Each structure stands twice: as C-alpha cells, then as structure tokens.
Amino acid sequence: MTYLARWTARLAEGVSRFDEERRRRLIDFFQSRQRDDGGWSGRQGGSDLYYSSFALRGLRLLDGLDRETAVLARQFLNRFAEREDWPVVDLFSYVVSTLMLEATGEGQGDSAAWSTLGRLVEKTSEARTVDEGGFALSSSGKSGSTYATFLMVLLRETFGFEPVEAERVDSLVQWVHGQQRFDGGFAELAPIKKGGTNPTAAALGTLQEIGRLDPATVESASRFLLDRQTEEGGYSANGCIPIADLLSTFSALVTLEDLGKTAAIDRVAVLNFLDRLESPDGGYRAAVWDPETDVEFAFYGMAVRALLI
C-alpha cells in the first residue's frame, strides 16, 4: 500500500469514530467555503489548488463529498488540464484532488487520462531533480527542498514508479541525511542551521518510502519531535518557537505514529490544545493567537482528532 493510501485509510478509520454532530459541522464548513468556480481559497485571493486539495480530502474522509460539490470541483480542476510547468506542491495538490474526485465518479475517468497524468509526474520529476540528490520546489529552484523531495517521492509512488530511480537512491539518501542538523531534526533547505518539525516529517517519510530509514535516525529524530510538544499541548515548528501550531502538531503525530513512538505523546494535552482551536462552525484556527479559520487547518484539526480518539 502506498503512503497516501495507507494514511488515507488510517485517517478514515479515526474519522469514522466522530459523532454525527462533529462530522456534520465539518462537512458544512468545507462545503460552505467552496467558491462559485468550484475551487477553494485561503484567507485571501481566489481559488487555489493547494487549498482545494485540503477541502476535497476533508470531505472525502468525512463521506461528505456529494455530486454537486464534486462536479463543481471538477470544473475548477479542468482549468489546469493543459498546464505543463508545474511546481511540485501544485502538482501534488492536483493529483490528490483528482484521486478524491475519482472515488465519486468525477475524476479523470479513463486509463488514458491517468497515463497522461503519470507521464506529467515523470516529466516533472526529471525537471525538478537537482544535482545534489533532492528535488526543487519549482523550475526556478536551484537547490533541493526536503518538502518537495517528499512530495515527489509520493507522486512517483502513486503512479507505480519507484519512489526514486535505482541509480539515484544512494545520492538521495546522502542528500536527505545532509539535511539533518545537530538537534536531531531536519532542515527544509541547506542554509538553514536548525531542524524543523515539518521538514523532519518530510525527511523521515522520504527515507521510509525508499526503505532506507535506519534505527539511529529514528531515535535522534524521534527525540527532536517529542521535544517539540509545548506546554499548550500541541507541537511547535522548531526549537526557537515556543508556540504550538496545528500544522506542526499534525506532522509530528503522523511521523511519531509511523515510527512507533506514540506511547510518549501526551494525548490528553494535544486534545485539550485542539479543543481550544475548534470553532463553533466546524473550522479550526492555526494556533491560539490566530483569529481566523480556513480549510487547510480544518483538515489538520480533523486529522489530529482522528489520530487521537
């Protein structure tokens, strides 16, 4: 089972234990944020592939992706069908959104379309490869990104390719390990001197998917992640930030579960933190200081709760 399929199933299992009132609130929240063009936006600007993918994943997990919502979303995705130069995050969002719609009958619909999308993934993989071993976020990127590398590995895996070409495995492993810092965490880009929660999750996910995650790395990175749980109950982005946020909390919990380190998590504290971020309309804020909700953090809030109940 691919990483995406495995974690979709894991989150769906947790979401299935939600009471009907919470499930309905979340569905209503995601549906209410869909725009007239069929997409979803962040807190400003128009519809965006990135935010649309969170809304579609959320609705699919909640069994709330109805035909009307899906048809509109398909119209939005069709706007990008002829695009050729793809930033990795946009391509990942497009593929994940298409997978969610496929389950409702509003996806690509035939094997030829999927083959075309698979070739696009291969082409993007080649174009984003950087000499030192990782993948860049976009065509303008000259150095590897830990996040882009993880997403590219997942995209390749989703379409049945090896997560990375056999001849590049060793250089990729060397590059990923080169992103690890003295604190045990991994950095997003080479110049960054300290580890971060989210790039650590991406680095470990990459090593896991290519079968090169060693025990020493598991232990050092696990200690780093466990140390990120704050007095608020959630997890912070790095050792310099004392404030917890929902994205870092989600990344840390997913990774610690993959590593078999969940016994060390203070689950009650995380749930208390989560309750403070939940809005009466079903959405979630990014952190206690945040005055607004959006579909990205609604997904993270839903997912964190699914992991813990």
C-alpha positions in Angstrom: 0.0 0.0 0.0 1.3 3.4 -0.9 2.0 6.1 1.7 -1.1 8.1 0.6 -3.4 5.1 0.5 -2.1 3.9 3.9 -2.7 7.3 5.6 -6.0 7.9 3.9 -7.2 4.6 5.3 -5.8 5.4 8.8 -7.4 8.9 8.9 -10.7 7.5 7.6 -10.7 4.9 10.4 -10.4 7.7 13.0 -12.9 10.0 11.3 -15.4 7.1 11.4 -15.5 7.4 15.2 -16.6 11.0 15.1 -20.0 11.7 16.5 -22.6 12.8 13.9 -22.7 16.4 15.1 -19.0 17.0 14.7 -19.0 15.2 11.3 -21.9 17.4 10.1 -20.2 20.6 11.3 -17.0 19.8 9.4 -18.9 18.9 6.2 -20.9 22.1 6.4 -17.7 24.1 6.9 -15.9 22.6 3.9 -18.9 22.9 1.7 -19.6 26.5 2.7 -16.1 27.6 1.7 -16.4 26.3 -1.9 -16.4 29.2 -4.4 -18.5 29.7 -7.4 -15.8 28.5 -9.7 -15.7 25.2 -7.9 -12.4 25.7 -6.0 -11.4 26.7 -2.5 -9.3 29.6 -1.4 -7.1 30.5 1.5 -7.8 33.6 3.6 -7.3 35.9 0.7 -7.2 35.7 -3.1 -9.0 33.4 -5.5 -9.4 29.6 -5.7 -6.2 27.7 -5.3 -5.2 24.1 -6.0 -3.4 23.9 -2.6 -6.5 24.8 -0.5 -8.9 22.9 -2.8 -7.0 19.7 -2.1 -7.4 20.1 1.6 -11.2 20.7 1.3 -11.6 17.7 -1.1 -9.6 15.4 1.2 -11.6 16.5 4.2 -14.9 16.0 2.5 -13.9 12.6 1.2 -12.7 11.4 4.6 -16.0 12.6 6.1 -18.0 10.9 3.4 -19.4 14.3 2.6 -18.2 14.8 -1.0 -21.6 14.9 -2.7 -22.1 15.0 -6.5 -22.9 18.7 -6.7 -19.7 19.7 -4.9 -17.6 17.2 -6.9 -19.0 18.4 -10.3 -18.1 22.0 -9.4 -14.6 20.9 -8.2 -14.0 19.0 -11.4 -14.8 22.2 -13.4 -12.2 24.0 -11.4 -9.5 21.3 -11.9 -10.2 21.3 -15.6 -8.7 24.8 -15.8 -5.3 23.2 -15.2 -5.5 20.3 -17.6 -3.2 21.8 -20.2 -0.6 23.1 -17.8 2.9 21.9 -18.4 5.3 23.7 -16.0 4.2 22.5 -12.5 5.6 23.5 -9.1 5.7 20.3 -7.1 3.2 21.5 -4.5 0.6 22.4 -7.2 1.1 19.1 -9.0 0.7 17.1 -5.7 -2.5 19.1 -4.9 -3.9 18.5 -8.4 -3.2 14.7 -8.2 -4.6 14.3 -4.7 -7.7 16.3 -5.7 -8.2 14.1 -8.8 -7.9 11.0 -6.6 -10.6 12.3 -4.3 -12.9 13.0 -7.2 -12.2 9.7 -8.8 -13.8 8.0 -5.8 -17.0 9.9 -6.5 -17.1 9.2 -10.3 -16.0 12.7 -11.1 -12.3 12.0 -11.7 -10.2 11.5 -14.8 -12.5 8.6 -15.8 -10.2 6.6 -18.0 -6.8 4.9 -18.1 -5.5 7.2 -20.9 -6.0 10.3 -18.8 -4.2 8.6 -15.9 -1.4 7.6 -18.1 -1.1 11.2 -19.3 -1.0 12.4 -15.7 1.6 9.7 -14.9 3.8 11.0 -17.7 3.4 14.5 -16.3 4.7 13.3 -12.9 7.7 11.6 -14.6 8.4 14.8 -16.6 8.1 17.0 -13.5 10.3 14.6 -11.5 13.1 14.9 -14.1 12.7 18.7 -14.3 12.9 19.2 -10.6 15.9 16.9 -9.9 18.9 18.8 -8.6 22.5 17.7 -8.8 23.0 17.1 -5.1 20.2 14.5 -4.9 16.9 16.0 -3.9 14.1 17.8 -5.8 13.4 21.5 -6.1 10.1 23.1 -5.5 9.8 24.8 -8.9 11.6 25.5 -12.1 13.3 28.5 -10.6 14.6 26.4 -7.6 18.3 25.7 -7.8 18.6 23.6 -4.6 16.8 20.7 -3.1 13.8 21.1 -0.8 13.1 18.5 1.8 9.3 19.1 1.4 9.4 18.9 -2.4 11.5 15.8 -2.3 8.9 14.0 -0.1 6.0 15.1 -2.3 7.8 14.0 -5.4 8.6 10.6 -3.9 4.9 10.2 -3.0 3.8 11.3 -6.5 6.1 8.8 -8.2 4.9 6.0 -5.9 1.2 6.8 -6.5 1.7 6.2 -10.3 3.5 3.0 -9.8 7.1 4.3 -10.4 9.9 3.5 -8.0 10.0 6.3 -5.4 13.3 7.3 -6.9 15.3 5.8 -9.8 17.6 3.0 -8.6 20.7 4.8 -9.7 19.7 7.9 -7.6 18.8 6.1 -4.3 22.3 6.5 -2.7 22.7 10.1 -3.6 19.2 10.9 -2.4 19.8 9.2 0.9 23.0 11.1 1.3 21.3 14.3 0.5 18.4 13.7 3.0 20.9 12.9 5.7 22.8 16.1 4.9 19.6 18.0 5.9 19.8 16.6 9.4 21.1 19.1 12.0 22.8 18.9 15.4 19.5 19.0 17.2 18.3 15.8 15.5 15.8 17.5 13.3 16.0 18.1 9.6 16.0 21.4 7.7 14.0 22.4 4.7 16.9 24.0 2.8 20.7 23.6 3.1 21.4 27.1 4.5 19.0 26.6 7.5 21.0 25.8 10.6 18.4 24.1 12.8 15.9 21.3 12.4 12.1 21.9 11.9 9.2 19.7 12.7 7.7 19.7 9.2 10.9 19.1 7.3 11.8 16.4 9.8 8.4 14.7 9.0 9.2 15.0 5.3 12.7 13.7 5.6 11.7 10.6 7.6 8.8 10.0 5.2 11.2 10.0 2.3 13.6 7.6 3.9 10.8 5.3 5.0 9.3 5.1 1.5 12.6 4.3 -0.2 13.4 1.7 2.5 16.4 3.5 4.0 15.2 4.6 7.4 17.8 3.4 9.9 17.4 3.0 13.7 19.9 5.7 14.6 18.0 8.3 12.6 14.7 7.1 14.0 15.9 7.7 17.6 17.5 11.1 17.0 14.6 12.4 15.0 12.1 11.0 17.4 13.7 12.8 20.3 13.6 16.0 18.3 9.9 15.6 17.6 8.9 14.6 21.1 10.8 17.7 22.4 8.5 19.9 20.3 5.4 19.3 22.4 4.8 22.5 24.3 3.0 23.4 27.5 0.0 24.3 25.3 -0.2 20.6 24.4 0.5 21.0 20.7 3.8 20.9 18.8 5.9 23.8 17.7 7.6 24.3 14.4 11.1 24.3 15.8 13.2 24.7 19.0 13.2 28.5 18.7 9.4 28.9 18.6 7.7 28.2 21.9 4.2 28.4 20.5 2.4 25.3 19.2 0.6 25.3 15.8 -1.8 22.8 14.2 0.3 22.0 11.1 3.4 21.1 13.2 1.1 19.1 15.6 -0.3 17.1 12.7 3.2 16.5 11.1 4.6 15.4 14.4 1.8 13.0 15.3 1.8 11.3 11.9 5.5 10.8 12.0 5.6 9.6 15.6 2.9 7.0 14.8 4.9 5.8 11.7 7.9 5.5 13.9 6.1 3.6 16.7 6.7 6.3 19.2 3.1 7.2 20.2 3.4 6.0 23.8 5.5 9.1 24.5 2.8 11.5 23.3 0.7 13.3 25.9 -2.6 12.7 24.1 -4.8 14.4 26.6 -2.7 17.6 26.3 -3.0 17.5 22.5 -6.7 17.1 22.6 -7.1 20.0 25.0 -5.0 22.1 22.7 -7.2 21.0 19.7 -10.4 21.9 21.6 -9.1 25.5 22.0 -8.6 25.8 18.3 -12.0 24.4 17.2 -14.6 27.0 16.0 -18.4 26.5 16.5 -18.8 26.5 12.7 -16.6 23.4 12.4 -13.4 25.0 11.3 -10.0 25.3 13.2 -7.6 28.0 13.7 -3.8 27.6 13.1 -2.8 28.4 16.7 -4.2 30.0 19.8 -3.2 33.5 18.6 -5.0 33.0 15.2 -8.3 34.8 14.9 -9.5 33.0 11.7 -10.3 29.6 10.4 -9.6 28.1 6.9 -9.9 24.8 5.1 -6.3 23.8 5.5 -6.4 24.0 9.2 -9.9 22.5 9.3 -8.3 19.4 7.6 -5.4 19.4 10.1 -7.8 19.7 13.1 -10.0 16.9 11.8 -6.9 14.7 11.1 -5.3 15.3 14.5 -8.5 14.4 16.2 -8.8 11.3 14.1 -5.4 10.2 15.2 -6.1 10.5 18.9 -9.7 9.3 19.5 
